[in-house]
Structures are given as structure tokens and as C-alpha cells.
């Protein structure tokens, strides 16, 4: 494969403990990218990842599965890895083959189990760049804050890239806090409309952006000096530092939405392309 093509390749493994909605996120990624015309679902046996009879019966992943998608002229190999302890040996092998990982998390708090702790430790050991996706924000008692507390307990340093639009059953989109743009979804069709930040979220988004800028700047000496001097950091500077910090494992970018409702998957695809490395980028 020519070098320029390798640079546009992402081998991404979607990980997360069993029962957290990991495979639903993987299916939603393919749907959002247009790689499939139907949003596959574990519950009704239509997942394009969980296709073995045992997986359909159990409604859980037993073996790793890989599918391909294209996004913004990049080629993505999306690997859905098992989340239950009995099958985690397959997940470890997938981590070794990947150039980056998407960690799927629940959003009701206190949900981190030993499987997630093991996978996180393996990622640390391998120096594998990661992005977190907080899913199931459409559920009762769900909140991004709950997931962030779980991540901190795991030892991660979250860099929150989004805030949700709507709560629980009223979830309808996400706001990119760095760019100040909203992504509003129509039901669970995956149809998205980009627009300005809803006025009622302006203060929350401004606070989240300030916290994100601080987190990113603290991981970059040159930017930190400018930040402490009170200089304005450009969007390009912040995006470059966000990419470099993610790949170096200095912090964990956090995105959010709902795999089941296909909310927040387009920004997640963007983050995979922009923040995670290609095979050519790895040491």
C-alpha cells in the first residue's frame, strides 16, 4: 500500500465491558458512515458484528469481528471486541493489531467493572491512543458527569469535547465545544443537522470550552506559556495540540451520545480520523 494511503488508514477497536452497549456503538458507527443502509441492533439479532448463533442467542459478543467504513476520504477498519471476561483474550489480541481504541462507557455512574479496568491497563501497557464515547445518554438518570467520575476513578484524565443537547429521553444531539457547533439529530434515523449552539446551553458550552482549552494547553509547553500569558489560542493550535496529546496519551478525549439512537456518531467518526493515528504514525 502506498505511503499516502497508509496515512489515511485507521485500525480502530471498539472496547468496553459486556452489557454496556459497545457493539451497538460499533453498529452505529457503520450506519453513520454509510457503510450499511440499516442500523444493526444486538437486541433484534440484526447486528452486523454479532452474527454467530451463540452471539445472537446470548445477545453479546463472543469473538471479535471486523467491518470496513469510509469517512472523509479515510479508510476505517472497525473491530468490535468482546467485553465479557471469558472472551477478553481475543480483545487483547485486537488491541495489539489496532492503531487506536474507542472506549464505550455507560452514563449512569458506578458502572466500571473489572473488564474495563483490564482493557484500560492493556491500552496503557501498549501505549494505545484512546477516545472515550459515553453512550446511552438517552436513558433514565444518565448524565455525562456520571461517566466522567467513572473515568477519573479509572485513572484517566478526561478532555471533554462535547456537551449533550437534551437530557435522558429528550436527548437530541451534541455540541462541539471547541468549534461551538451543534449537531442535532432527527429521531433515531441518523439524520443530522449542524447549526449554532442552542442559547440555553451557551454558558455550559463556554465553561466546557474553557476547561478543555486548559486541559489541552497544560499538556503542551508552548501552548501553556501562551495560555498563562493570556494570549488567545487559535482553533488550529488547539486542534493540533489535541491530536498530539491524544496520540501521546496525555489525556482522554470524551465524546457522547447514544449508540441506540445513532446520536453523536458523526462527530465520533471525525474524532477517529483526526485524533487517532494511522499505522504509519506509530513508532
C-alpha positions in Angstrom: 0.0 0.0 0.0 1.4 3.4 -0.9 2.5 5.6 2.0 -0.1 8.3 1.4 -2.8 5.6 1.5 -1.4 4.2 4.8 -1.7 7.7 6.3 -5.4 7.6 5.6 -5.9 4.2 7.3 -7.3 3.8 10.8 -7.5 0.4 12.5 -9.9 1.1 15.4 -11.0 -1.4 18.1 -14.2 -0.6 20.0 -13.9 -1.9 23.5 -16.0 -1.8 26.7 -17.3 -4.2 29.3 -20.1 -6.6 28.5 -23.6 -5.2 28.5 -22.5 -1.6 28.2 -23.7 -1.1 24.6 -20.3 -1.4 22.9 -21.5 -3.4 19.9 -24.4 -1.0 19.5 -21.9 1.8 19.2 -19.9 -0.2 16.6 -23.0 -0.8 14.6 -24.0 2.8 14.8 -20.5 3.9 13.5 -21.0 1.9 10.3 -24.5 3.3 9.9 -23.4 6.9 10.4 -20.6 6.4 7.9 -22.9 5.0 5.3 -21.2 1.6 5.2 -24.6 -0.1 5.9 -28.1 1.1 5.0 -29.7 -0.3 8.1 -28.8 0.4 11.7 -27.9 -3.1 13.1 -29.1 -3.9 16.6 -28.0 -6.6 19.0 -31.4 -6.9 20.6 -33.2 -8.0 17.5 -30.3 -10.0 16.1 -29.6 -7.6 13.2 -26.1 -6.5 14.3 -23.5 -6.8 11.6 -20.9 -7.7 14.2 -22.6 -10.2 16.4 -23.6 -12.8 13.7 -22.7 -16.1 15.2 -25.6 -18.2 16.5 -24.2 -18.2 20.1 -23.8 -14.4 19.9 -27.4 -13.9 18.7 -28.7 -16.2 21.4 -26.7 -14.6 24.2 -27.1 -11.0 22.8 -23.4 -10.4 23.5 -20.1 -10.6 21.6 -18.1 -13.9 21.8 -15.5 -13.3 19.1 -14.0 -10.2 17.6 -15.5 -9.1 14.2 -14.2 -6.5 11.7 -16.0 -4.3 9.2 -14.8 -1.5 6.9 -16.1 2.0 6.5 -15.0 5.1 4.6 -15.1 8.6 6.2 -13.8 11.9 4.8 -11.5 10.1 2.3 -10.1 7.9 5.1 -10.5 4.1 5.4 -11.6 2.7 8.7 -11.2 -0.9 9.9 -13.7 -1.1 12.8 -13.1 -4.0 15.1 -15.8 -4.9 17.7 -14.0 -6.8 20.5 -15.6 -8.9 23.3 -16.4 -7.4 26.6 -17.0 -10.3 29.0 -14.1 -11.8 31.0 -14.3 -15.3 29.4 -13.5 -13.8 25.9 -11.1 -11.0 26.8 -8.1 -12.9 25.4 -9.5 -12.1 22.0 -9.8 -8.4 22.9 -6.1 -8.2 24.0 -5.1 -9.6 20.6 -7.3 -6.9 18.9 -5.6 -4.2 20.9 -2.2 -5.4 19.6 -3.5 -5.1 16.0 -5.1 -1.7 16.4 -3.8 1.8 15.9 -6.3 3.3 18.3 -9.3 2.4 20.5 -12.8 3.7 21.2 -13.8 3.0 24.8 -17.6 2.8 25.2 -18.9 3.8 28.6 -22.2 3.9 30.3 -23.7 7.1 31.7 -25.5 6.2 35.0 -22.4 6.2 37.2 -20.6 3.5 39.1 -20.5 1.2 36.1 -16.8 0.5 35.8 -16.2 -3.3 36.2 -13.0 -5.4 36.2 -13.2 -6.0 32.4 -12.9 -2.3 31.7 -10.1 -2.0 34.2 -8.2 -4.8 32.4 -8.7 -3.3 29.0 -7.6 0.1 30.2 -4.5 -1.4 31.7 -3.7 -3.2 28.5 -4.1 0.0 26.5 -1.7 1.7 28.9 0.8 -1.1 28.6 0.6 -0.9 24.8 0.6 2.9 24.7 -2.5 2.7 22.5 -4.2 6.1 21.9 -7.8 6.2 23.0 -11.1 8.1 22.6 -14.0 7.6 25.0 -17.6 7.6 23.9 -20.2 7.9 26.6 -23.3 6.1 25.3 -26.8 5.6 26.5 -27.3 9.2 27.5 -30.9 8.8 26.4 -31.6 6.6 29.5 -33.1 7.5 32.8 -30.7 9.0 35.3 -28.0 9.2 32.6 -25.5 12.1 32.6 -22.1 12.9 31.2 -21.0 13.9 34.7 -21.5 10.3 35.9 -19.3 8.9 33.2 -16.6 11.5 33.9 -16.4 10.4 37.5 -16.1 6.8 36.4 -13.2 7.8 34.1 -11.4 9.6 36.8 -11.7 6.6 39.0 -10.2 4.6 36.2 -7.2 6.9 36.3 -8.0 8.8 33.1 -7.6 12.5 32.5 -10.8 13.4 30.6 -10.7 16.1 27.9 -14.4 16.8 27.3 -15.1 17.6 23.6 -18.9 17.8 23.8 -21.9 18.5 25.9 -25.2 16.9 25.2 -28.3 18.6 23.9 -31.3 17.5 25.9 -31.3 15.0 28.9 -32.4 11.4 29.2 -35.3 10.6 26.8 -35.1 14.2 25.4 -31.5 13.7 24.2 -31.4 15.0 20.6 -27.8 15.9 19.8 -24.4 17.2 21.0 -22.4 20.4 20.9 -18.7 20.5 19.8 -17.4 22.8 22.5 -14.1 23.6 20.6 -15.8 24.7 17.4 -19.0 26.0 19.0 -21.3 24.0 16.7 -24.3 21.9 17.4 -25.3 18.6 15.8 -29.0 17.9 16.2 -30.4 14.5 15.2 -33.9 13.6 13.9 -35.2 10.7 16.0 -33.0 7.6 15.6 -32.8 7.9 11.8 -29.1 9.1 12.0 -30.1 12.3 10.1 -28.1 15.2 11.5 -28.3 19.0 11.1 -25.4 21.2 12.0 -26.1 24.6 13.5 -25.3 27.2 16.2 -25.2 26.4 19.9 -28.7 26.5 21.5 -28.9 29.7 23.6 -29.9 27.8 26.7 -26.5 25.9 26.5 -24.3 28.9 25.9 -23.0 29.2 29.4 -22.4 25.5 29.8 -20.6 25.3 26.5 -18.4 28.3 27.3 -17.4 26.8 30.6 -16.7 23.4 29.0 -14.6 25.1 26.3 -12.5 26.9 28.9 -11.9 23.7 30.8 -10.9 21.9 27.5 -8.5 24.6 26.5 -6.9 24.5 29.9 -6.6 20.7 29.7 -5.1 20.7 26.3 -2.7 23.6 27.0 -1.4 22.0 30.2 -0.2 19.1 28.0 1.8 21.3 25.6 4.6 23.5 27.0 4.4 26.1 24.1 0.7 26.5 24.4 0.7 26.6 28.2 3.1 29.5 28.1 0.8 31.4 25.7 -2.2 30.5 27.8 -0.7 31.7 31.1 0.3 35.0 29.4 -3.4 35.5 28.5 -2.9 35.1 24.7 -5.7 33.7 22.6 -5.1 30.2 21.4 -6.2 29.6 17.8 -8.6 26.8 16.8 -5.8 25.3 14.6 -3.3 25.4 17.5 -5.8 23.7 19.8 -6.8 21.0 17.3 -3.1 20.2 16.7 -2.4 20.0 20.4 -5.5 17.9 21.0 -4.3 15.4 18.3 -0.8 15.3 19.6 -1.9 14.9 23.2 -4.3 12.2 22.4 -1.7 10.2 20.5 0.8 10.6 23.3 -1.8 9.5 25.9 -1.6 12.8 27.9 -5.4 12.9 28.2 -8.5 11.1 27.0 -10.9 12.9 24.6 -14.5 12.3 25.7 -17.4 12.4 23.2 -21.0 11.5 24.0 -24.4 10.4 22.6 -26.4 7.3 22.1 -25.5 4.3 20.0 -29.1 3.0 20.0 -30.4 6.3 18.7 -27.4 6.9 16.4 -26.8 10.3 18.1 -23.2 11.7 18.2 -21.7 9.1 15.8 -20.7 11.6 13.0 -18.5 13.6 15.4 -17.1 10.4 16.7 -16.1 9.4 13.2 -14.5 12.8 12.8 -12.5 12.3 16.0 -11.3 8.9 14.9 -10.0 10.3 11.7 -8.5 13.5 13.3 -7.1 12.2 16.6 -6.2 8.5 16.2 -3.0 7.6 14.3 -2.5 5.6 11.2 -0.1 2.6 11.1 2.5 4.9 9.5 2.2 7.3 12.5 3.1 4.6 15.1 6.7 4.4 16.4 
